């Protein structure tokens, strides 16, 4: 860069009027329209005549990669609508323009109702010791303002003997303890780190170490002082040799973690005010801006006197300001003259520079007398980016008018579009420092020289709460009351913390009234409250919920009302009357078994399956509760039979009885049988089901059922084995006894059940209860299965027999002899084998057997019945 004289500058300005505006051509000036039904974000831009296409990318905040393009659009496109969005979320967009001349890009951080950022984290005020002593009141105001915006304020005043490394180590310790430490605000001439061997402004005499507050922002990077050996820089401070306390790095060794800003008016005599006056004035206007007492028009102004085709420094202003205010509210015009006449919230100017000036923009001397009407300004030019020089032009802007921040934006280009949705300038500082290719950066990306002059916590859209917060203790509660804020269209957010805690907790959102009760607080603590209004803020990037500054107050909680649970009871058997004797209660709950009941007095019937019950009473106060449990022992009124005599029916055909001998419960008792009887016993009753209802004197009753069972008649099933004539080989087989009551005993008259001669017997059976049954049994004489003997057939005719019968088949001489037996197997007569007619007139009626024995010794028995 060259230093411009006024004559050259005039020629340059006239040239820019007729030549291409490369700051504009390198920018895609984006703005946003949103809708909620359906959710949609529409990106809009102005068409460029030599455009060939547009490419749209999207990512989430904090992501380092844009990923694949969402759309590639034709050259005449001027908008893109994204329907894949959600309400309450924010998205970053990048639009690249391809062109026949130079490419352009634009960025926007867009949302439909992005929720408010309710807590900012911690900030470290790094204060020069002299400033800390002389500006105590103003620093206190700053701390109050920061606290009212959701910051936890830490303070560190370095001693003069501490080196930049000591200071950085201290900052790192703060970060370790306070993990949410986000920003560092340097007030006064705290020691300035130097680093590098470079010249971002491209002047050979300016190569060396530049001021590097990035050293303080990088708490864990590895910085060295061993390799750079440059003793030729024109400004002595830029010379850098090993071991001199100036670091080697020209680029940050790792991403910076902290957002650092500095207000430092050391060695600025051209401003015609003392360092303390200048810092005090800055703190005053800082307070006025935060509290809404300074207003700025929401628009931007840009003047790039370089108009370099390959760098287009002014795009830092054009594309960023467009995302804030929209393209129509970004003007390309004179920097100083415009800001003297009108208010512009944001401004950008660049021109050939010196340590104290930028051609076509202004100089340090003018800053001493001018009152520029801008809040966030960015100035770029040669030399003065080396901001620790005497009467430095970059620092001088903070002394002018309403200017609160300044940065050397051009090498690299700064990224600011997040501020459109409420982010701080400090956030943009950190993003711009760490950026290499995520956003258009230009030359000197990630340089250690990148710095913010001013307060890093400032935002585009601060607004002030009105009135004061009043706290009143009311019993266990604290009541909050505040004045109506007409801008708080979306209500209020209420915060609370116990004194000594770092962070406020949100205890209520969307409060529409101007009163709030915080109930049930523990006594003995000092509570701090903050109330912040909420409104929907709209910018060219969409809209978000914006919190006002807070109003705060504290109160020590003293009062408390604690409930005490107690109850009394009276009992009559299982019938219990309960009465709460609790104090300081709103309501009570009784826990009886699995049941929960309410009411100060209750009549309950306890479970008679037990003789005791655990009853608990919970007394609920406005905030707390107390509980008491008591075990109640009781007798049950319900009749319960404890002794009974059952006269069972022992044998089939007999009768039994039932007698209630003893029982418990509320006597006297009443008895009612299903037979109609009303005595406690039944006698001489048949088998059957008998039901008894017993009623106590408390009219509780119990039902009993008795089944009187009559045994079945004793019966037997069996098989009879016939006996051979004249032998005891008959018997009873497979005897099965049923009925009666097992086990059984049995016997057979006149013999053993397994060895019986042919004849008649009595089978006697007796069961367990002595019940008996006699069964007549006849053992027959075993007869042949067929009438064949030695090949001859025999039969008796007629059958049955009256007086005489004939043995058919006889007469062949085959039989040796013939025998006549009675039913008992006794031999009545023996005949010769030739006999074939038999006279049996003298025989009594019954069964008889005729045994035929052949000459070969074989036999055949024929049975006949005598009439």
C-alpha positions in Angstrom: 0.0 0.0 0.0 1.1 3.5 -0.8 0.7 6.6 1.3 -1.7 8.9 -0.6 -1.2 12.7 -0.9 -4.3 14.8 -1.2 -3.7 15.4 -4.9 -3.4 11.7 -5.6 -6.4 11.0 -3.5 -8.5 13.4 -5.5 -7.5 11.6 -8.7 -8.3 8.3 -7.0 -11.7 9.3 -5.9 -12.7 10.6 -9.3 -11.5 7.3 -10.7 -13.7 5.3 -8.4 -16.8 7.1 -9.6 -16.4 6.0 -13.2 -14.5 2.7 -12.6 -15.8 -0.6 -11.4 -16.7 -0.8 -7.7 -14.9 -4.0 -6.8 -16.0 -3.9 -3.1 -19.6 -4.1 -4.5 -18.7 -6.7 -7.2 -17.0 -8.9 -4.7 -20.1 -8.9 -2.5 -23.4 -10.7 -2.8 -25.5 -8.3 -0.8 -27.9 -10.7 1.0 -31.1 -10.0 3.0 -33.8 -12.4 4.2 -37.5 -12.8 4.2 -39.1 -15.3 6.6 -42.5 -17.0 7.0 -43.8 -19.4 9.6 -46.5 -21.2 7.8 -44.9 -23.1 6.3 -41.5 -22.3 7.9 -39.4 -20.8 5.1 -36.3 -18.6 4.8 -35.9 -16.7 1.5 -32.5 -15.3 0.6 -32.6 -12.2 -1.6 -29.8 -10.4 -3.5 -29.3 -7.9 -6.2 -28.4 -9.3 -9.6 -25.0 -8.6 -11.1 -24.8 -8.0 -14.8 -21.8 -10.2 -15.5 -22.9 -13.0 -13.2 -22.9 -16.5 -14.7 -24.4 -18.5 -11.9 -25.2 -18.5 -8.1 -24.5 -21.4 -5.7 -26.2 -21.6 -2.3 -24.7 -23.4 0.7 -26.0 -23.8 4.3 -24.5 -24.9 7.6 -25.2 -24.6 11.3 -23.4 -22.0 13.4 -20.1 -23.3 14.6 -19.7 -25.9 11.8 -16.5 -25.5 9.9 -17.7 -27.1 6.6 -20.4 -25.9 4.3 -20.9 -29.4 2.8 -22.6 -29.9 -0.6 -24.4 -27.0 -2.3 -28.1 -26.8 -1.6 -28.7 -25.2 -5.0 -27.0 -23.9 -8.1 -29.1 -21.2 -9.7 -28.9 -19.4 -13.1 -27.2 -16.1 -13.6 -30.4 -14.0 -13.5 -31.5 -15.4 -10.1 -32.2 -13.0 -7.3 -33.6 -15.2 -4.6 -33.6 -18.7 -3.1 -36.2 -20.1 -0.7 -35.3 -22.8 1.8 -38.2 -24.8 3.0 -36.2 -27.3 5.0 -36.0 -25.0 8.1 -37.5 -25.0 11.5 -38.8 -22.2 13.6 -36.5 -21.3 16.6 -33.4 -22.4 14.8 -30.7 -20.4 13.0 -28.9 -21.3 9.8 -25.8 -19.8 8.1 -26.0 -19.3 4.4 -23.3 -18.6 1.8 -24.1 -17.5 -1.7 -21.3 -17.6 -4.2 -21.6 -15.7 -7.4 -19.6 -16.8 -10.5 -19.0 -14.0 -13.0 -17.0 -13.1 -16.1 -15.1 -10.4 -14.0 -14.5 -11.3 -10.4 -16.4 -13.7 -8.2 -18.5 -12.5 -5.3 -19.8 -14.0 -2.0 -22.2 -13.1 0.7 -23.1 -14.5 4.1 -26.1 -14.3 6.3 -27.1 -15.9 9.7 -30.8 -16.3 9.4 -33.6 -17.4 11.7 -37.3 -17.4 12.3 -37.7 -16.5 16.0 -34.3 -17.6 17.3 -34.6 -17.9 21.1 -32.8 -15.3 23.2 -29.3 -16.0 24.5 -30.1 -15.8 28.2 -26.6 -16.2 29.6 -23.5 -14.9 28.0 -20.9 -16.5 30.3 -18.0 -14.9 32.1 -16.0 -11.9 31.1 -12.6 -10.9 32.4 -11.9 -7.2 32.9 -8.1 -6.9 32.4 -7.5 -3.5 33.9 -4.4 -1.3 34.0 -3.7 -0.5 37.6 -3.8 3.3 37.1 -7.1 3.0 35.3 -8.5 0.8 38.1 -7.6 3.4 40.7 -8.7 6.5 39.0 -11.9 5.3 37.3 -13.4 3.2 40.0 -16.9 4.6 39.7 -17.0 4.3 35.9 -15.6 0.7 36.0 -18.3 -0.1 38.6 -20.9 1.2 36.1 -19.5 -1.0 33.4 -19.6 -4.0 35.7 -23.3 -3.3 36.5 -24.1 -3.0 32.8 -22.4 -6.3 32.0 -24.1 -8.1 34.8 -27.5 -6.6 33.6 -26.8 -8.2 30.2 -26.2 -11.7 31.6 -22.4 -11.6 32.1 -20.5 -12.8 35.1 -17.7 -10.2 35.7 -14.2 -11.2 36.7 -11.5 -8.6 37.3 -7.7 -8.9 37.1 -5.3 -6.0 37.6 -1.8 -7.0 36.6 1.2 -5.8 38.5 3.8 -3.8 36.6 6.4 -6.5 37.1 4.2 -9.1 35.4 5.2 -10.0 31.8 2.8 -10.8 29.0 3.4 -14.5 29.6 2.5 -14.0 33.3 -0.7 -12.2 32.2 -1.6 -14.9 29.7 -1.0 -17.6 32.3 -3.3 -15.8 34.7 -6.0 -15.6 32.0 -5.6 -19.3 31.4 -6.1 -20.0 35.1 -9.3 -17.9 35.0 -10.4 -20.0 32.1 -9.7 -23.2 34.0 -11.7 -22.1 37.0 -14.5 -20.4 35.0 -15.1 -22.7 32.1 -17.6 -20.3 30.6 -15.0 -17.5 30.4 -15.7 -16.1 26.9 -14.4 -12.6 26.7 -11.5 -10.4 27.9 -11.9 -6.7 27.9 -8.6 -4.8 28.3 -8.9 -1.4 29.8 -5.9 0.8 29.7 -2.3 0.1 28.7 -2.0 -3.5 29.9 1.3 -4.8 28.5 1.0 -5.5 24.8 2.3 -8.8 23.4 4.2 -8.6 20.1 4.6 -11.5 17.7 5.6 -12.4 14.1 7.9 -11.5 11.3 5.5 -10.2 8.7 4.0 -7.0 7.2 0.3 -7.5 6.5 0.2 -4.0 4.9 3.0 -5.2 2.5 5.5 -2.4 3.4 9.0 -3.8 3.6 10.1 -1.4 6.3 7.1 -2.6 8.4 8.1 -6.3 8.5 8.6 -7.6 12.0 6.6 -8.2 15.1 3.2 -6.5 15.4 1.0 -6.1 18.4 -0.7 -9.4 19.2 -3.6 -9.4 21.6 -4.3 -12.8 20.0 -1.7 -14.1 22.4 -4.0 -13.4 25.3 -6.9 -14.9 23.3 -5.1 -18.2 22.8 -4.9 -19.9 26.2 -3.4 -23.2 25.0 -1.4 -22.5 21.9 2.4 -23.0 21.7 4.1 -19.6 21.2 7.9 -19.4 20.9 10.7 -16.8 21.0 13.6 -18.6 19.5 13.8 -18.3 15.8 12.8 -14.9 14.4 15.9 -12.6 14.1 14.8 -9.3 12.5 16.6 -6.2 13.6 15.9 -4.1 10.5 12.3 -2.8 11.0 11.9 0.9 10.9 9.9 1.1 14.1 11.9 -0.2 17.0 8.9 -2.0 18.5 8.6 -4.1 15.4 12.2 -5.5 15.7 12.2 -9.1 16.8 15.1 -11.2 17.9 15.3 -14.4 19.9 14.8 -14.1 23.6 13.5 -10.5 23.5 10.0 -11.3 24.8 8.4 -11.0 21.3 7.1 -14.2 19.8 8.0 -15.9 16.5 4.5 -16.7 15.3 3.0 -14.6 12.4 -0.1 -16.9 12.4 -1.9 -18.1 15.5 -0.6 -21.5 16.4 -4.1 -22.8 17.3 -7.6 -21.4 17.3 -8.1 -18.7 19.9 -10.7 -19.5 22.6 -11.4 -16.0 23.9 -12.9 -12.8 22.5 -10.4 -10.0 23.3 -11.0 -6.3 22.9 -8.9 -3.4 24.1 -9.5 0.3 24.9 -6.0 1.8 25.2 -5.3 5.5 24.9 -1.6 5.3 26.0 0.7 7.7 24.2 -2.0 9.5 22.3 -1.1 13.2 22.8 -2.6 14.2 19.5 -6.1 13.6 21.0 -5.4 16.6 23.4 -6.8 14.7 26.4 -5.3 12.7 29.2 -5.4 8.9 29.0 -7.7 8.8 31.9 -10.1 11.3 30.4 -10.3 9.4 27.2 -11.0 6.1 28.8 -13.5 7.7 31.1 -15.3 9.3 28.2 -15.3 5.9 26.4 -16.9 4.2 29.4 -19.5 6.9 29.6 -20.7 6.5 26.0 -20.4 2.8 26.4 -22.9 3.0 29.2 -25.2 5.3 27.2 -25.2 3.0 24.2 -26.0 -0.1 26.3 -28.8 1.6 28.1 -30.4 3.1 25.0 -29.5 6.7 25.7 -27.5 6.8 22.5 -29.4 5.8 19.4 -27.9 5.0 16.0 -29.6 4.7 12.6 -29.7 1.1 11.4 -27.7 1.6 8.3 -24.1 1.4 7.1 -21.7 3.4 5.0 -18.7 2.1 3.1 -15.8 3.9 1.3 -13.0 1.8 -0.1 -10.4 4.2 -1.6 -8.2 1.4 -2.8 -10.8 -0.4 -4.9 -8.3 -3.2 -5.6 -9.8 -5.7 -7.9 -8.1 -8.8 -6.3 -8.8 -7.8 -2.7 -11.8 -5.5 -2.6 -11.3 -4.4 1.0 -14.7 -2.7 1.2 -16.5 -6.0 0.9 -15.9 -6.3 4.7 -18.5 -3.5 5.0 -20.7 -4.2 2.1 -21.7 -7.8 2.6 -21.7 -7.7 6.4 -23.8 -4.5 6.6 -26.2 -5.8 4.1 -26.9 -8.8 6.3 -27.6 -6.3 9.1 -29.7 -3.6 7.4 -30.4 -4.9 3.8 -28.8 -3.6 0.6 -30.9 -0.5 0.4 -29.6 0.7 3.7 -25.9 0.3 2.9 -24.4 3.4 1.2 -21.2 3.8 -0.7 -20.2 7.4 0.1 -17.7 9.6 1.9 -16.7 8.3 5.3 -15.9 11.3 7.4 -18.4 13.8 5.9 -21.2 11.3 6.1 -20.6 10.4 9.7 -20.3 14.0 10.7 -23.7 14.8 9.3 -25.7 11.7 10.0 -25.8 8.6 12.1 -24.7 5.2 10.8 -24.7 2.3 13.1 -21.9 0.7 11.1 -19.2 2.2 9.0 -16.2 1.2 6.9 -13.4 3.2 5.4 -10.1 2.4 3.7 -7.3 4.4 2.1 -3.6 4.7 1.9 -2.3 5.1 5.3 0.3 6.1 7.9 0.5 5.4 11.6 -1.9 8.3 12.1 -4.1 8.5 9.0 -5.9 6.8 6.2 -6.1 8.7 2.9 -9.6 9.9 2.1 -10.9 8.8 5.5 -9.5 10.8 8.4 -6.5 11.1 10.8 -5.8 11.1 14.5 -5.9 14.9 14.8 -9.4 15.0 13.3 -10.6 12.3 15.6 -9.7 14.5 18.5 -12.2 17.1 17.3 -14.7 15.3 15.2 -17.8 13.7 16.5 -18.4 10.8 14.2 -21.8 9.3 14.5 -21.1 5.6 14.3 -20.9 2.7 16.8 -19.1 0.0 15.0 -16.5 1.2 12.6 -13.8 -0.6 10.5 -10.8 1.3 9.1 -8.1 -0.1 6.8 -4.8 1.2 5.5 -1.1 1.1 5.7 0.8 1.1 9.0 -1.9 2.0 11.5 -2.9 -1.7 11.8 0.2 -1.8 14.0 -2.0 -0.2 16.7 0.5 0.1 19.6 2.3 3.1 17.9 2.0 6.7 19.2 -1.1 8.6 18.2 -2.3 5.5 16.4 -5.1 6.1 14.0 -6.9 2.8 14.7 -7.1 3.5 18.4 -8.0 7.2 18.0 -11.4 6.4 16.5 -12.6 5.3 19.9 -12.2 8.9 21.1 -14.5 10.3 18.4 -18.3 10.9 18.8 -20.2 7.7 19.5 -17.6 5.2 18.1 -17.2 2.2 20.4 -15.3 -0.3 18.4 -12.8 -0.3 15.5 -10.9 -3.0 13.7 -8.3 -3.2 10.8 -10.5 -5.1 8.4 -9.0 -5.9 5.0 -6.1 -8.2 5.6 -7.9 -10.3 6.6 -11.5 -9.5 5.9 -13.7 -9.6 9.0 -16.8 -11.9 9.4 -19.6 -10.1 11.2 -22.9 -11.5 9.9 -23.8 -13.3 13.2 -24.3 -9.9 14.8 -27.5 -9.5 12.9 -29.2 -12.0 15.3 -27.7 -10.6 18.5 -24.2 -11.9 18.7 -21.4 -9.6 20.1 -18.6 -7.9 18.2 -16.3 -10.1 20.3 -17.8 -13.3 18.8 -17.1 -11.8 15.4 -13.6 -11.0 16.5 -12.9 -14.6 17.5 -14.5 -16.1 14.3 -12.6 -13.6 12.1 -9.3 -14.5 13.9 -9.8 -18.3 13.5 -11.1 -18.1 9.9 -9.0 -19.4 7.1 -11.4 -20.6 4.4 -14.9 -21.0 6.0 -15.6 -17.4 5.0 -13.8 -15.2 2.5 -10.7 -14.0 4.3 -8.3 -12.6 1.8 -4.6 -12.1 2.7 -3.2 -12.5 6.2 -5.9 -14.9 7.5 -5.2 -16.2 11.0 -2.6 -13.5 11.5 -1.5 -12.8 15.0 -2.1 -9.0 14.3 -5.9 -9.4 14.2 -7.3 -7.2 17.0 -10.4 -5.4 18.2 -10.2 -1.9 19.5 -13.2 -1.5 21.9 -15.5 -3.5 24.1 -16.0 -7.1 22.9 -19.4 -7.5 24.5 -21.2 -4.8 22.4 -24.2 -5.8 20.3 -26.1 -4.2 17.4 -29.5 -4.0 19.2 -29.2 -3.2 22.9 -32.3 -1.8 24.6 -33.0 -0.7 28.1 -35.3 -1.8 30.8 -37.2 1.0 32.5 -37.6 1.6 36.2 -36.5 -0.4 39.2 -37.1 -3.8 40.5 -38.7 -4.1 44.0 -38.5 -7.2 46.2 -40.8 -7.8 49.1 -40.6 -10.9 51.4 -44.0 -12.4 51.9 -44.0 -15.4 54.2 -42.0 -18.2 52.4 -42.1 -16.2 49.1 -40.4 -13.2 47.6 -42.7 -11.0 45.5 -41.2 -9.1 42.5 -42.6 -5.9 41.1 -41.3 -3.7 38.3 -42.4 -0.9 35.9 -44.0 -1.7 32.6 -41.7 -1.6 29.6 -43.7 -0.7 26.5 -41.1 -2.3 24.2 -41.4 -5.7 26.0 -43.9 -7.1 23.5 -43.0 -10.6 24.4 -43.1 -10.3 28.1 -40.3 -10.7 30.6 -37.8 -13.3 31.7 -37.0 -13.6 35.4 -33.6 -14.7 36.7 -32.5 -15.6 40.2 -29.2 -16.6 41.8 -28.0 -17.0 45.3 -25.5 -14.4 46.1 -22.0 -15.8 45.4 -23.1 -18.0 42.6 -21.7 -17.3 39.1 -24.7 -17.8 36.9 -28.3 -16.7 37.1 -30.9 -19.3 36.6 -34.0 -18.6 34.6 -37.0 -19.2 36.8 -39.8 -17.9 34.5 -40.2 -17.0 30.9 -43.0 -15.2 29.0 -44.2 -13.4 32.1 -46.8 -10.9 30.8 -47.5 -9.1 34.0 -45.2 -6.8 35.9 -45.3 -8.8 39.1 -44.1 -12.3 39.9 -44.1 -14.4 43.0 -41.1 -16.7 43.6 -42.5 -19.2 46.0 -41.0 -21.5 48.6 -37.5 -20.2 49.2 -35.2 -21.4 51.8 -34.5 -18.8 54.5 -31.0 -17.6 55.4 -29.8 -17.0 51.8 -29.4 -13.7 50.0 -31.2 -13.9 46.7 -30.4 -11.8 43.7 -33.1 -11.3 41.0 -32.9 -9.8 37.5 -35.8 -9.0 35.2 -35.3 -8.5 31.4 -37.8 -7.5 28.9 -38.2 -9.6 25.7 -39.1 -8.4 22.2 -38.9 -9.8 18.8 -36.0 -8.0 17.0 -36.1 -7.9 13.2 -33.0 -7.4 11.0 -32.2 -8.1 7.4 -31.3 -11.6 8.5 -34.7 -12.6 10.0 -35.8 -12.2 13.6 -34.8 -13.2 17.0 -35.9 -12.7 20.6 -33.9 -9.9 22.0 -33.4 -9.3 25.8 -33.3 -5.9 27.3 -30.7 -4.9 29.9 -31.7 -6.2 33.2 -33.0 -4.6 36.4 -31.7 -6.2 39.5 -32.2 -6.3 43.3 -31.2 -8.5 46.2 -33.0 -9.6 49.4 -32.0 -11.8 52.3 -34.7 -14.4 53.0 -35.7 -14.4 56.7 -39.3 -15.6 57.1 -40.4 -19.2 56.9 -43.6 -21.0 57.8 -43.1 -24.7 58.3 -46.0 -27.1 58.6 -46.2 -29.6 61.5 -48.1 -32.9 61.0 -50.1 -34.6 63.8 -53.4 -36.4 64.2 -55.6 -38.0 66.8 -58.0 -41.0 66.5 -60.8 -42.9 68.2 -61.6 -46.5 67.4 -64.5 -48.9 67.7 -63.2 -52.2 66.5 -62.1 -51.6 62.9 -64.2 -48.4 62.7 -61.7 -45.5 63.2 -62.3 -41.7 63.3 -59.3 -39.7 62.3 -58.7 -36.0 63.0 -55.8 -33.9 61.8 -54.2 -31.8 64.5 -51.6 -30.3 62.0 -50.3 -26.7 62.1 -49.5 -24.2 59.3 -51.1 -26.4 56.6 -53.1 -25.7 53.5 -54.3 -29.3 53.1 -53.6 -32.8 54.4 -53.3 -36.2 52.8 -53.9 -39.5 54.6 -52.0 -42.6 53.4 -53.8 -45.8 54.5 -52.4 -48.9 52.8 -52.6 -48.2 49.1 -55.3 -45.5 49.5 -54.7 -41.8 49.6 -57.5 -39.7 51.2 -58.0 -36.0 51.9 -59.9 -34.1 54.5 -59.2 -32.9 58.0 -61.5 -35.5 59.6 -62.2 -39.0 58.2 -64.2 -42.0 59.2 -62.5 -45.1 57.9 -63.0 -48.8 58.1 -59.7 -50.7 58.5 -58.8 -53.9 56.9 -59.8 -56.9 59.0 -57.2 -59.2 57.5 -54.8 -57.6 60.0 -55.1 -56.4 63.6 -53.0 -53.3 63.1 -52.7 -50.5 60.5 -50.0 -47.9 59.7 -51.7 -44.6 59.1 -49.6 -41.7 57.7 -50.6 -38.0 57.5 -48.9 -35.6 55.2 -49.4 -32.0 56.1 -48.8 -29.6 53.2 -47.9 -26.0 53.7 -47.5 -23.2 51.2 -44.0 -24.5 50.4 -43.0 -27.4 52.6 -44.6 -30.5 54.0 -44.3 -32.7 57.1 -45.3 -36.3 57.7 -46.2 -38.4 60.7 -47.1 -42.1 60.8 -48.9 -44.0 63.6 -49.6 -47.7 64.1 -53.2 -48.4 65.3 -54.0 -51.7 66.9 -57.6 -52.9 66.8 -59.9 -55.9 67.0 -62.2 -56.8 64.2 -66.0 -56.7 64.7 -66.6 -59.2 61.9 -67.6 -62.6 63.3 -64.9 -65.2 62.9 -65.4 -68.8 63.9 -62.5 -70.0 66.0 -63.9 -73.5 67.0 -66.5 -75.7 65.3 -67.7 -79.3 65.8 -68.7 -81.2 62.8 -70.6 -84.5 63.4 -69.8 -86.2 60.1 -72.0 -88.9 58.5 -69.9 -92.0 59.0 -72.0 -94.5 57.1 -74.4 -94.4 54.2 -77.9 -93.9 55.5 -77.0 -92.2 58.8 -77.2 -88.5 59.8 -74.8 -85.8 61.1 -74.7 -82.4 62.8 -72.9 -78.9 62.9 -72.1 -76.9 66.0 -70.5 -73.5 66.3 -68.5 -73.8 69.5 -66.6 -70.5 69.7 -66.0 -67.3 67.7 -64.5 -63.8 67.9 -65.9 -60.4 66.9 -68.4 -57.9 68.3 -70.8 -60.0 70.4 -73.7 -60.8 70.8 -74.1 -62.6 67.5 -77.2 -63.6 65.5 -77.2 -66.8 63.5 -79.2 -67.6 60.4 -79.0 -71.0 58.6 -80.3 -71.6 55.1 -82.6 -74.2 56.8 -84.3 -71.4 58.7 -82.7 -72.4 62.0 -81.4 -69.6 64.3 -79.3 -71.5 66.8 -75.5 -72.0 66.6 -76.0 -75.7 65.9 -77.8 -78.1 63.6 -78.5 -81.7 64.7 -79.7 -85.0 63.0 -79.3 -83.6 59.5 -78.9 -85.3 56.2 -76.0 -84.9 53.9 -76.0 -81.6 52.0 -74.7 -77.9 51.8 -75.5 -75.7 54.8 -75.0 -71.9 54.8 -74.7 -69.9 57.9 -74.8 -66.1 58.2 -73.4 -64.7 61.5 -74.1 -61.0 62.3 -72.3 -59.1 65.0 -73.6 -56.4 67.3 -71.9 -53.8 64.9 -74.0 -55.3 62.1 -71.0 -56.7 60.4 -71.4 -60.2 59.2 -69.7 -63.2 57.9 -70.9 -66.1 55.8 -69.8 -69.7 56.2 -70.6 -72.7 54.1 -70.5 -76.3 55.3 -70.7 -79.4 53.1 -72.0 -82.4 55.1 -71.0 -85.5 53.0 -72.7 -88.9 53.2 -70.4 -91.8 52.2 -71.6 -93.9 49.3 -72.9 -97.4 50.0 -70.2 -100.0 50.3 -70.0 -102.1 47.1 -67.7 -104.6 45.6 -66.8 -105.9 42.2 -65.0 -109.2 41.8 -64.5 -112.4 39.7 -65.4 -116.0 40.9 -63.1 -118.8 40.2 -65.0 -122.2 40.1 -63.8 -125.1 42.2 -62.9 -128.5 40.9 -65.3 -131.2 42.2 -64.1 -132.3 45.6 -61.3 -129.7 45.8 -60.8 -126.3 47.5 -59.3 -124.6 44.4 -62.1 -122.1 43.9 -61.9 -118.5 45.0 -62.7 -114.8 44.7 -60.4 -112.8 42.3 -59.9 -109.1 41.4 -61.8 -107.9 44.4 -62.4 -104.0 44.3 -64.3 -102.3 47.1 -65.9 -98.9 46.7 -68.1 -96.6 48.8 -67.8 -96.1 52.5 -64.6 -94.7 53.8 -61.3 -96.4 53.0 -59.3 -98.3 54.2 -61.4 -101.5 54.2 -61.3 -104.9 55.9 -63.0 -108.1 54.6 -63.5 -111.8 55.3 -65.2 -114.8 53.7 -67.4 -117.1 55.7 -66.1 -120.7 56.1 -62.8 -120.3 54.3 -60.2 -118.3 52.7 -60.9 -116.1 49.7 -58.2 -117.8 47.7 -59.0 -121.5 48.4 -62.8 -122.2 48.4 -64.6 -125.4 47.5 -67.7 -125.2 45.4 -70.6 -123.8 47.5 -72.3 -120.7 48.9 -70.4 -118.1 51.1 -70.9 -114.7 52.8 -68.3 -111.9 51.9 -68.2 -109.4 54.8 -66.7 -105.9 54.2 -66.0 -103.2 56.9 -64.7 -99.6 56.2 -62.6 -97.2 58.3 -65.7 -96.0 60.1 -66.9 -99.5 61.0 -69.7 -99.5 58.3 -70.4 -103.0 57.0 -71.7 -104.8 54.0 -72.4 -108.6 53.5 -72.5 -110.1 50.0 -73.6 -113.6 49.2 -71.1 -115.4 46.9 -71.5 -118.9 45.2 -68.5 -120.9 44.0 -69.5 -123.2 41.3 -68.0 -126.6 40.3 -65.7 -126.2 37.4 -67.3 -127.8 34.3 -65.9 -128.6 31.0 -65.8 -126.0 28.3 -67.3 -128.5 25.8 -69.2 -131.9 26.1 -66.5 -134.0 24.2 -64.5 -136.7 25.9 -62.1 -138.9 24.0 -63.7 -138.0 20.7 -67.3 -138.7 21.8 -70.0 -136.1 22.5 -72.1 -136.3 25.7 -75.2 -134.5 26.9 -78.0 -134.6 29.5 -81.6 -134.8 28.4 -83.9 -133.2 29.3 -82.5 -130.1 30.8 -83.6 -129.0 33.3 -84.3 -132.4 34.9 -87.5 -133.3 36.8 -87.1 -136.9 38.0 -85.3 -138.8 35.3 -82.6 -137.9 32.7 -80.7 -139.8 30.0 -76.9 -139.5 29.3 -76.8 -139.3 25.6 -73.7 -140.6 23.9 -73.1 -143.4 26.4 -73.3 -147.1 25.6 -70.1 -147.4 23.6 -68.1 -148.8 26.5 -65.9 -145.8 26.6 -66.7 -144.8 30.2 -65.1 -146.5 33.2 -67.4 -144.9 35.8 -69.8 -142.0 36.4 -70.1 -139.8 39.6 -72.9 -137.5 40.9 -71.9 -134.3 42.9 -74.0 -131.7 44.5 -73.4 -128.0 44.3 -71.0 -128.2 47.2 -68.9 -130.7 45.4 -69.9 -133.7 47.6 -70.1 -137.1 45.9 -73.7 -138.4 46.1 -73.3 -141.5 44.1 -71.0 -143.5 41.8 -72.3 -145.4 38.8 -70.9 -148.0 36.4 -69.6 -146.7 33.1 -72.3 -148.4 31.1 -75.2 -146.7 32.8 -77.1 -144.1 30.7 -80.4 -143.5 32.6 -80.5 -141.9 36.0 -83.4 -141.5 38.5 -83.0 -138.4 40.7 -86.4 -138.1 42.2 -85.0 -137.9 45.7 -82.7 -135.0 45.0 -83.7 -131.5 46.2 -83.9 -128.9 43.5 -80.6 -127.2 42.6 -77.5 -127.5 40.5 -75.8 -130.8 40.2 -72.8 -132.1 38.4 -72.2 -135.5 36.6 -68.6 -136.5 36.2 -67.7 -138.9 33.4 -64.4 -140.8 33.6 -63.2 -142.7 30.5 -61.3 -145.9 30.5 -58.3 -143.8 29.4 -58.5 -141.8 32.7 -59.9 -138.6 31.1 -62.9 -136.9 32.6 -65.8 -134.6 31.6 -68.2 -132.8 34.0 -71.7 -132.0 32.9 -73.9 -129.6 34.9 -77.7 -129.9 35.2 -80.5 -128.3 37.2 -83.0 -130.4 39.2 -86.4 -129.0 39.2 
